[in-house]
């Protein structure tokens, strides 16, 4: 991921990946027949890591609002604690590889997406407004990513109170009355 972060997707040839990994180029191609396959699998890995970080230890006894706050905090925390994965995923979403990933799944952009499932559950239990889940996701993810970037780039100092206030603003915008 570091090579891609430094040189971008197109500026990182498979030979450089092999050299950095201290393996023969043939070994890389044995496991990944192309750079496209490697990048798509790396994206799947990062997404799985993020979902595990956020959802694997979720306390199911919490009510939906408490879970919403916890998921948002974990989302922000993941990006602060895993800047390499954050950088990779940011590059991925703004690259042609994202379109390739979209075209390879019949479920659209939200295949196996635990955050989307979480938001859909909120709608089903009448905790969230009945809105297009893509819009809810954009509100949730967009604000979390923006906050995380602001902290990472030193624009704001991380304070738990600010994060709680931010989540409260989002919650009040998406909750049912």
Secondary structure, DSSP 8 states (H G I E B T S, - for coil): -HHHHHHTTTT--HHHHHHHHTS-HHHHHHH-SSHHHHHHHHHHHHHHHHHHHHHTT--TTS-HHHHHHHHHHHHHHHHHH-HHHHHHHHHHHTSHHHHHHHHT-TTGGGTT-HHHHHHHHHHHTTSB-S--HHHHHHHHHHHHHHHHHHHHTTSS---HHHHHHHHHHHHHHHB--
